[in-house]
Amino acid sequence: MRPNRAIPVEKQQNVRGTIFLWQRKDYATLHIHVQVHGFNVSRHEHGEHAGAKSHQHGFHVHEKGDLSNDCQSTGPHFNPTNAEKHGGPRSQIRHVGDLGNIACNRHGVTNMIFTDSVASLMGPHSIIGRPLVIHADPDDFGTNPHIPASLSNGNAGTRISCCIIEKVQDSSHHHNSHE
């Protein structure tokens, strides 16, 4: 992950780190291990989420593997099924790229493992070559129909960090490749 420098300086956060994805060849569940740091937790201390033990950030696979303008050139959420609205990872209707939220602690660090049953490293829902994007705000899973951004992207706000998902042929670390 690398910080988005294509946004105004006051919105930038120095979020960087590594995300490992792995999946068995039988199309089993996709596993995602997020190890990132550098979230600006001071912005949470005085906002609507003040006092929270963890700070939520939208986490999505976007459509275009293009970082020519940092995270701004990654397009909308990856949606090969043309789902009509954004949802959460457990929603019946969702984009393939709707992975929900990741949480950082009060030190601005995320180290969490979770799974997804829709996105994949193979087949028609393959996310290899696509960007992962971390947003500044929590994803509301499309639950606010009076807010247009909720229905399209979970109203997760500014894109603060991103990377391109690449296949790595390194079997020494089980997270780096799908078996």
C-alpha positions in Angstrom: 0.0 0.0 0.0 1.1 3.5 -0.7 -0.3 6.9 0.3 -2.5 8.8 -2.1 -0.5 12.0 -2.9 -3.0 13.2 -5.6 -5.4 14.6 -2.9 -5.1 17.9 -1.0 -2.2 17.7 1.6 -4.7 18.2 4.5 -6.5 15.0 3.5 -3.4 12.9 3.1 -2.4 10.1 5.5 0.8 8.2 5.4 -0.9 4.8 5.2 1.5 2.1 3.9 2.1 -1.6 4.4 1.4 -5.0 2.9 -1.7 -6.9 2.1 -1.4 -10.7 1.6 -4.1 -12.6 -0.3 -4.3 -16.4 -0.6 -6.8 -18.9 -1.8 -6.8 -22.6 -2.6 -7.2 -23.7 -6.3 -10.6 -25.2 -5.6 -12.1 -21.6 -5.5 -12.3 -21.8 -1.7 -12.7 -18.7 0.4 -10.3 -15.8 -0.3 -8.2 -14.9 2.8 -6.9 -11.4 3.3 -4.3 -10.3 5.7 -4.0 -6.5 6.1 -0.8 -5.2 7.7 -0.8 -1.4 7.3 0.1 1.6 9.5 0.2 5.3 9.4 -3.5 6.2 9.8 -4.0 9.6 11.2 -5.9 8.7 14.4 -6.0 12.3 15.7 -8.7 13.1 13.1 -10.9 10.5 14.8 -10.4 11.9 18.4 -12.6 14.9 17.8 -15.0 13.7 15.2 -18.2 11.7 15.2 -16.3 8.5 16.2 -14.4 10.1 19.1 -13.6 7.6 21.9 -13.9 4.5 19.6 -11.4 1.8 20.4 -10.9 1.1 16.7 -11.3 3.3 13.7 -13.0 1.9 10.6 -11.9 2.6 7.0 -13.7 1.4 3.8 -11.7 -1.2 2.0 -12.5 -2.0 -1.6 -11.2 -3.5 -4.8 -11.6 -1.0 -7.6 -11.9 -1.5 -11.3 -8.8 -0.1 -13.0 -5.3 -1.2 -12.2 -4.1 2.3 -13.0 -2.1 4.3 -10.4 -1.0 7.0 -12.9 -2.8 9.6 -10.7 -2.2 7.7 -7.5 -5.5 6.3 -6.1 -7.6 8.8 -8.1 -7.3 6.8 -11.4 -8.6 3.5 -10.1 -12.2 3.9 -11.2 -15.3 2.7 -9.4 -15.6 -0.5 -7.3 -14.9 -3.7 -9.2 -18.4 -4.9 -10.3 -18.2 -7.6 -13.1 -21.8 -8.8 -12.2 -23.2 -5.3 -12.7 -24.8 -5.3 -9.2 -27.2 -2.4 -9.0 -25.9 -1.1 -5.7 -23.0 -1.1 -3.2 -23.2 -3.4 -0.2 -21.2 -4.9 2.6 -19.2 -8.2 2.4 -22.2 -10.2 3.7 -24.9 -8.4 1.6 -27.0 -10.3 -0.9 -26.5 -7.5 -3.5 -23.0 -6.1 -3.6 -20.1 -5.3 -6.0 -17.4 -8.0 -6.1 -15.0 -5.3 -4.8 -17.1 -4.5 -1.7 -14.8 -5.9 1.1 -16.2 -3.8 3.9 -14.1 -2.1 6.5 -10.7 -2.5 8.1 -10.0 -1.2 11.6 -6.9 0.5 12.9 -6.1 0.8 16.6 -5.3 4.0 18.5 -1.8 3.9 17.2 -2.9 3.9 13.5 -2.0 0.3 12.9 -4.1 -2.5 11.3 -3.1 -6.1 11.5 -6.1 -8.3 10.7 -7.1 -11.3 8.8 -10.5 -11.8 7.3 -12.2 -13.8 4.4 -14.4 -13.1 1.5 -16.6 -15.5 -0.4 -17.2 -13.4 -3.6 -13.9 -11.9 -4.7 -11.3 -14.4 -6.0 -7.8 -14.8 -7.2 -9.0 -16.8 -10.2 -11.9 -17.1 -12.6 -14.4 -14.4 -13.6 -14.2 -12.6 -10.2 -10.4 -12.5 -10.2 -9.0 -9.4 -8.6 -5.4 -9.9 -9.7 -4.2 -6.7 -11.5 -6.9 -4.6 -9.8 -6.3 -2.0 -7.1 -7.0 -2.3 -3.4 -8.1 1.1 -2.0 -8.3 2.2 1.7 -10.7 5.1 2.3 -10.7 7.7 5.0 -14.1 7.0 6.4 -16.1 3.9 7.4 -18.1 2.1 4.7 -21.9 2.2 5.5 -22.6 -0.8 3.2 -25.1 1.2 1.1 -27.6 1.6 4.0 -28.3 5.3 3.5 -30.5 5.6 0.4 -30.9 9.3 0.8 -27.1 9.7 0.3 -26.2 8.9 -3.4 -22.6 8.1 -2.4 -23.9 5.4 0.0 -25.5 3.5 -2.8 -22.4 3.7 -5.1 -19.4 3.4 -2.8 -20.6 3.1 0.9 -20.0 6.8 1.4 -16.4 5.9 2.5 -14.9 9.2 1.6 -11.4 10.1 0.3 -9.1 7.4 -1.1 -6.1 7.6 1.2 -4.0 4.6 0.2 -3.9 2.1 -2.6 -1.9 -0.7 -4.4 -2.2 -3.1 -7.3 -2.8 -6.8 -6.5 0.0 -8.8 -8.0 0.6 -12.5 -8.1 3.8 -13.5 -6.4 5.5 -16.8 -7.0 7.0 -17.3 -3.5 5.9 -20.4 -1.8 8.1 -19.7 1.3 5.3 -17.5 2.7 1.9 -19.2 2.4 0.1 -15.8 2.1 1.9 -14.7 -1.0 0.5 -17.2 -3.5 -2.6 -19.3 -4.0 -1.9 -23.0 -3.5 
